[in-house]
Every structure is written in C-alpha cells, then in structure tokens.
Amino acid sequence: MLVILFLLLLAILFLICDWRSRLWLSIRQRRSVRQVSPPRSRICCRPLAKTATLSLVLLPMIDGVADDVPLETIEDRVAEYGEIVRARLDPQFRAVGLPYPPSWVTLIGLKEERLLEVYAGDTSGESRFVCSYPMLAASGRPGPKLREGDHQVPEGVYCLRELNPNSRFHLSLWIDYPNGFDLARAAEEGRTEPGGEIMIHGGAESRGCLAVGDS
C-alpha cells in the first residue's frame, strides 16, 4: 500500500491534473482507452551510481482496461488516496529535513539490487535519500533495452510523463522511453522499433518494467 501511495504523491507533484482529467473524461465518453502523448514533466529522473555493473532507471508493461470497467480519473485517485498519502509519507520526508510535498523527486532503479530508491530535495537543489522499495520483478538481464519485445528494462535517465489511473496493476507511472538519446542510438545502429510504453507499476509481473507490488 505504501508504494501505491507514493506513486500518487508523484502524480500530485508532476502531473497537470486538470488537463489529464479532461482527457480521461473524454475517453470515458468514448468507452475505450487510447494512448495519448501528454506534455512531459520537467522533473527528470537522475542517476546515482551504485555499482560498476549497474546503471539504471525506470520502467514497462502493456497496460489496458476492459471495456466494461468504469474508468477513473487522476482526480478520482487523488481524492481516494491523497490524505492517506500525506499521513504516511509526511513523517518520512520530515525525518530527513524536507517539506511534504517536496520541490522535486528523483527515483533510482537498481536492477541487480532490485531496489527503487527515492531521493528528494527542496529549492536549494540538495538531494537527500528518503526511502527505498523492493522490486518484486524486473525482467531481462544487465544491459539496455534495444527493441520491442526484448523484455529488457531500459537503462538511462528519464522523465515521468504521467500517471495512469486505470492500470491493470492498480496504478502505474509512465516514463519517456524512448527519449532522444535512445532514438539517436537506435538510428545509428539501424534499429527501427526500440519499443515503448515503459512504466513503473504495482503487482509482481515484469515484461521490461519495474514491478513494485501493491503493499
């Protein structure tokens, strides 16, 4: 549950809720789910070296919702969990001398260690470790994601694009893989399908994603 609540914190910090709400309401009317490219967050996920064999950051899953399931909006999720998030996470941020919500958050995904580390800061720009969550699944092996269907977790520096309030894994965070760097490397190597729809989500299944559970 704490992991789920933290994902909601990121939604509150990084997403343009009004814009996304209008989009999801429109989707509700059409009774189908479409992938939409929203404005990208300016808050980047920045790397922190941990071992010589591991670089890494955040990741996917092919998401979807059955047509007969009522769709939720980001506002629905914030209303459902917002106060619970504050009650549980505020003490952790204050313990390291940061206000809640913080000015920015960085997530460091460590593939071999199977950890998702949370760093945050205030307007001074100083980074402080807040907490970490175990990864229950991260498919593939050391090395970057190169193509659609290779089930590799990407390695790099990415921004959070949006929260998916209708994930099959309760909630999920969509990152901006492939970014400009990934596309440039793919072009240099003649690769035309680098893959996409990379997310951090709940549950314990991975097809190139980071699965961090529901509790």
C-alpha positions in Angstrom: 0.0 0.0 0.0 2.8 2.4 0.8 4.3 2.0 -2.7 0.9 2.8 -4.2 0.6 5.8 -2.1 4.0 7.1 -3.1 3.0 6.7 -6.8 0.1 9.0 -6.0 2.5 11.6 -4.5 4.3 11.7 -7.8 1.1 12.2 -9.6 0.3 15.2 -7.4 3.8 16.6 -7.9 4.3 16.1 -11.6 1.1 15.8 -13.5 -1.2 18.5 -14.9 -4.3 17.2 -13.3 -6.9 19.4 -15.0 -5.6 18.6 -18.5 -5.4 14.9 -17.8 -8.9 14.9 -16.2 -10.4 16.4 -19.3 -8.7 13.8 -21.4 -9.8 10.9 -19.3 -13.4 12.2 -19.2 -13.3 12.3 -23.0 -12.0 8.7 -23.0 -14.8 7.7 -20.6 -17.3 9.1 -23.1 -15.8 7.1 -25.9 -15.7 4.0 -23.6 -12.2 3.0 -24.9 -8.7 3.5 -23.9 -6.2 5.3 -26.2 -2.5 6.0 -25.7 -2.0 9.8 -25.7 1.3 11.7 -25.7 0.8 14.4 -23.0 3.2 17.3 -22.1 6.3 15.8 -20.5 7.2 16.5 -16.9 10.2 18.8 -16.4 11.2 16.7 -13.4 13.8 14.3 -14.5 14.9 11.0 -13.0 18.6 11.5 -12.4 21.0 8.5 -12.0 23.1 7.8 -8.9 26.0 5.3 -9.4 25.8 2.3 -7.1 27.9 -0.5 -8.6 30.2 -0.8 -11.6 27.9 -3.3 -13.2 24.7 -1.4 -12.8 23.4 1.7 -14.4 19.8 2.2 -14.4 16.4 3.9 -14.0 12.7 3.4 -14.6 10.4 1.0 -16.5 7.1 -1.2 -18.7 4.1 -3.1 -19.1 1.4 -3.2 -21.7 -1.5 -1.7 -19.9 -5.2 -1.9 -20.6 -8.7 -1.9 -19.1 -11.7 -3.9 -20.0 -14.4 -2.0 -21.9 -17.0 -2.7 -19.2 -14.9 -1.4 -16.3 -15.7 2.3 -15.3 -12.7 4.5 -15.9 -11.1 6.5 -13.2 -9.5 10.0 -13.5 -6.4 11.3 -11.8 -8.6 13.4 -9.6 -10.6 10.3 -8.6 -7.3 8.7 -7.4 -6.1 11.8 -5.6 -9.4 12.1 -3.8 -9.3 8.4 -2.9 -5.7 8.3 -1.5 -4.4 11.9 -1.1 -4.9 12.2 2.7 -3.6 8.7 3.3 -0.5 9.6 1.3 0.1 12.6 3.4 -0.4 10.8 6.7 2.1 8.1 5.8 4.8 9.9 3.8 4.9 13.3 5.6 6.9 11.8 8.6 9.4 10.2 6.3 10.1 13.5 4.4 10.3 15.5 7.7 12.7 12.9 9.1 15.3 14.0 6.5 14.5 17.7 6.8 12.3 18.1 3.8 8.8 19.5 3.5 6.0 17.4 2.1 5.4 17.5 -0.8 9.0 18.2 -1.7 10.1 20.5 -4.6 11.2 17.6 -6.7 11.7 13.8 -6.5 14.2 11.5 -8.2 13.8 7.7 -8.5 16.8 5.5 -8.9 16.0 2.0 -10.1 18.7 -0.5 -9.3 18.3 -3.6 -11.5 20.7 -6.1 -9.8 19.9 -4.9 -6.3 16.2 -5.0 -7.0 15.6 -1.7 -5.3 13.7 1.5 -6.2 15.3 4.3 -4.2 13.6 7.7 -3.6 15.6 10.9 -3.4 14.0 14.3 -2.9 15.0 17.9 -2.4 13.9 21.5 -1.8 14.6 24.7 -3.7 18.3 24.6 -2.7 18.8 21.6 -5.1 20.4 19.4 -2.5 19.5 15.7 -2.9 18.5 13.6 0.2 17.7 9.9 0.4 14.2 9.4 1.7 13.4 5.7 1.4 13.5 2.6 -0.8 11.1 0.0 -2.1 11.9 -3.6 -3.1 11.4 -4.5 -6.8 9.3 -7.7 -7.0 10.1 -8.2 -10.7 12.4 -6.7 -13.3 12.7 -8.8 -16.4 15.7 -9.2 -18.7 19.4 -9.1 -17.8 22.0 -6.3 -17.4 22.1 -4.1 -20.4 19.8 -1.5 -22.1 16.6 -2.1 -23.9 17.2 -2.2 -27.6 14.0 -3.3 -29.3 10.3 -4.0 -28.9 9.7 -7.4 -27.3 13.2 -7.9 -25.8 11.7 -7.6 -22.3 14.7 -5.6 -21.2 14.3 -2.9 -18.5 15.7 0.4 -20.0 18.9 1.9 -18.6 19.2 5.7 -18.7 17.9 9.0 -17.4 14.2 9.6 -18.0 11.4 11.9 -17.1 8.0 10.9 -15.7 5.3 11.5 -18.3 2.1 10.8 -16.4 0.1 8.6 -14.0 -2.2 6.0 -15.5 -5.2 5.9 -13.1 -6.6 2.8 -14.9 -3.7 0.4 -14.9 -4.3 -3.3 -14.8 -1.7 -3.2 -12.0 -3.7 -0.7 -9.9 -1.6 2.3 -10.7 1.4 3.0 -12.9 3.9 5.7 -13.8 4.7 6.1 -17.5 8.3 7.2 -18.3 9.5 8.8 -21.5 11.4 5.8 -23.0 12.5 6.0 -25.8 13.8 9.5 -25.3 16.0 11.5 -27.7 19.2 9.6 -26.7 17.6 6.2 -27.2 16.2 7.2 -30.6 19.6 8.6 -31.7 21.4 5.3 -30.7 18.7 3.3 -32.5 19.1 5.3 -35.7 22.9 4.9 -35.5 22.5 1.1 -35.2 19.8 0.7 -37.8 17.1 -0.3 -35.2 13.6 0.9 -36.2 11.4 -0.4 -33.3 13.0 0.4 -29.9 9.8 -0.3 -28.0 7.8 1.9 -25.7 5.0 2.1 -23.1 7.6 1.7 -20.2 6.2 2.0 -16.7 6.7 1.5 -13.0 3.7 -0.3 -11.7 2.2 -2.5 -8.9 2.0 -6.3 -8.9 4.8 -8.7 -9.3 5.0 -9.3 -13.1 7.5 -7.7 -15.5 7.9 -7.5 -19.3 10.6 -4.9 -19.3 9.1 -2.9 -16.4 9.7 -2.3 -12.7 7.0 -4.1 -10.6 7.0 -2.8 -7.0 4.0 -4.6 -5.5 0.8 -3.3 -4.1 1.6 -3.1 -0.3 
